[in-house]
Amino acid sequence: MKKIAFTIVLNGIRFLPQQLDIIPKVFDKWYIIEGAVKSVNCTSWCKTIPPQYLNGVNMSSDGTYEFLNSIQNDKIEIIRPPINDEKHRFWNGKVEMCNSFISHVEDSILMQIDMDEFWSVNTLNNMFIECDKINRNTMMQFRCNYFVGENLITSGQNCYGDMPYEWNRLWIVKDKTRWKSHEPPVLNLNNMIVYDKNETSKKGWGFRHYAYAYEEQLKFKEDYYGYRGAVDGWKRLQEETKFPVYLRNYFPWVRDNSMVVKI
């Protein structure tokens, strides 16, 4: 089966050069979908993207736009929304971003790899060997090391960083389909086999998710997601010396018992 990865991105220059060293080695095609998005559908709870995060044509303002333009690799396709009045229009929600390439996916292994998510080449290859034995529509869910600092990860199951509906990341797509939603990622597939986190964890499959590793990520989530106090709370967490601690004591929007440990 063809191996396809996709990444939706806005201002991902910190991570994309590293992804470029990994993803093209193991995938036949990598779709990178760039641009600003309207706060509609499954992400209607988000705020409007502040203008400082956009360049003059409504693309990334941190160098991502220029970096993507410089890539010369037949395996990589950059997708952006149409241009209106000399600027790219906003995507109509993240579902439109995900559906921008989906007509090309059939009899394929499809993976969503966000710009801040990293898989080892060995893990991916082992997963693909197993997938090639499966002849039905399939979805696989995984656990991750969820970073809330460069050397801090969350600990605990069925809580922040490991909610039951998180991380759907791999699909075996036998027939053409469409995305129902992006948060969580759900494809319209019939008669689907599901491998949950417990099953994939037993095989040693998982990834690293640098969701809150760097201060600029917190600033964006404070501005776009409306996470008030995100930067200040994150800074206090980085200064902590005794672990484990409750994440909720630093991230005000967390309400459960997710812990933070140092690695």
N, C-alpha and C positions, 0 to 999 in steps of 0.2 A: 504494500500500500504506500501511496505517496505520503510524505511527512510534511505537514504544514504548520507553521507557527504564526501567530499574529500578536501584535502589540499596539495598543492605542497610547498615544503620547502627546503631552504638551509639556515643554521644558524638561527634557530628560537627559540633558547633556552630561550630567554626573554619571549616569549608568549606561547609556547607549554604546559608548566605545567599548566597554567591557562585554556587553551583549554581542557586539559584532565579532568578538573573538570566539564566541561559543556557538550561537544559534546557527550560523551558516554551515558549521562543520557537521551538524547532525540532521538538519532539515533540508528538504528539497526546495521549499519556498518559505519566505518570511515576508508577511505583509505588515508594514508599519503604517498605521493610520494616524496622521497628525492633525491637530487643529483644536480650536475652541468649540465648546459644546453648549447648547441651550440646556437650561435646567428643566427638563421635561421627562415624562415617562418614569422609568425606574430611578432616575436621579433628580426628580423634581424637587427634592428637599434641599438641594444645593443652592448656593447663591449665584448671582451673575459673576462671571470671571472678571476681576478687576483689570483695568486697561494696562497696568504695568507688567502684566504677564504676557502681553501680546506685542508683536512687532508691527510694523506699518501695514502688513497685509493680513493681519489677524492670525499669524502663526506664532510659534514659540519665540520668546524674546531673549532666551539665555544662550543662544548659539546652536540649539538643536536644529533649527530650520536650515542653517548653513551647513551643518554637519551632514544632515540627510541629503542635501543637494550634492555633496561631494562624494557620496558613496557610488562606487562603480562595481556592481556585483549582480550578475544575472539572476541570482537566487532571491534578490531583494526587490520588492516593489513598494514604492512610497505612494500612499493614497491620501489625497487632500480634497476637501469639498470644493465645489465650483467657485469661480471668481465672479463677483458682482461688484460693479463700480470700483474695479481695481483692487478689491480685497476679497479674500476667501470668505464665503458666508460661514456662519456657525453650523456645526452639525446639529441635526434635529434629535438630540439625545444620543447617548452612547450606543443605543441599539442600532441606530443608523450607521455608526462607525463600524460596528461589528458585522453588519449585513453588507457592507460595501464590497466585500470580496467573496462572500459566502457562496455565490453562484459557481465558483470555481472549485468548490469542495465536494468531492464524491469519491467513494471507495478510498478514503484517506484517514490517516491519523491526524487529528487536529488538536493543537494545544494553544491555550491562552497563556502567554507569558508577559506579565506586566513589566514595565521598564525597570522596576525595582525588585524583581523576582529572579533568582538565579538557581539554575539546575546544573549539576555536574554532568559532563559528557557521558561518564560511565553509567550514571543512573538513567539518563535518557535512553541510551542504547539498550540497557537491560529491559526497560519498559517496552521499547519498540519490539524487541524479540518476543515478548509475551503477547503484545497486541497483534502481531502477525499471525498468531494462532487462533484469534477470535474472528468469527465470521458473522457477527451481529452488531447492530447499533449498540454502543457502549458508552458509559460515562464513568470517569474515575475521579475520585475526590482524594485530597492529600492533606497531610499535616505539614506544617512549616515551622522553621525557627523564625519567630516573628520579632524583628528587631525594633526596640524602642530607644536605641542608642547604638553607637558603633560596637560596643561589647556587652550590650544588655538585651536579653530576650524575655518574652513572656513565658510563664509556666502555668500549666493547668489545661484541662480539657473541658469543652463545652462552655467556654467563657471567652472574654475578649482576646482576640488573636487565634481562637479556635472554636468559633461558633459552629453549631451543628450544620448550618447551611453553607459554611465556607469550606473549602477551596475547591470548587469544581474546576478542573484545569485540563483534563484530557477527554477527548471523545473519539470513538471510532465511528465514522460517518459512512455508512454504506450507500445511502441515497441522498439526493439533493435535499436541502433543508433551509430553515431560516431561524434566526434567533428570536426567542420570545422576550428575553430580558438580558440585561448585562449585570445587574446587581440583584440577586445572584445570577451568574451566567447559566442560562437555560436554553437549550436547543429544542426545536420541535422535532423530536425523534420518536418513532413508534417502536414498541416491543424492545425497549432498551434494557440492557444489563447494567447494573450499577455496582461498582466497586467502591465501598465506603472507606473512610479513613482508617478504620481498623484493619481492613484487608490490605490496603496499600502499605500501611505501616509495617505489617508483618513481613512484607517483601523488602523493607528497607528503603522504600521510595518516599522522597520528600524534597523540599526545596528551602532556600533561604529567602526571606521576604524582608527587605530593608525599608519597611513602611515608614518608620519614624527614626531613622538613623541619623539624620542631619538636620540642622536648624532650619534651613530653607524649606524643608518639607513641612515642618510644623507651621511656618509662616504662611505657606500656601493653604494648608488645611484650616488655619484660623480664618483666613480671608475668604476662602471658597466654601468650605464645609460649615463655617460658623462655629468652629470649636473655640469658644472664648477661653483665653488663658492658656492656650496650647503651648506657646513659646516659653512663657514663664514657668509653667509646670514641668516642661521637658528639661529646662535648664536646672531646675531644682533636683530633678531625678538624676541628671548627669553628675551632680555634686554629691550625691548620696554615697556613703562609705560602707554601710552595713546592709547586706541583703540576706534573704529575700525581703521585698516590701510589696505592699498592695499598690497596683497600678492606679487604682482610683484615687489615691492620695495625691497624685501628680497630674492625672488627666481627668478633669472634672466631668467629662461626658461618660466616663466608665462607671458602671454601677455594680459590677459583679466582683467576684473574688479572684480575678486574674492577678497572678503574682509576677514580679520581675526578679530575675536572677542574673548574675554576672557570669560571663563566659571568658 
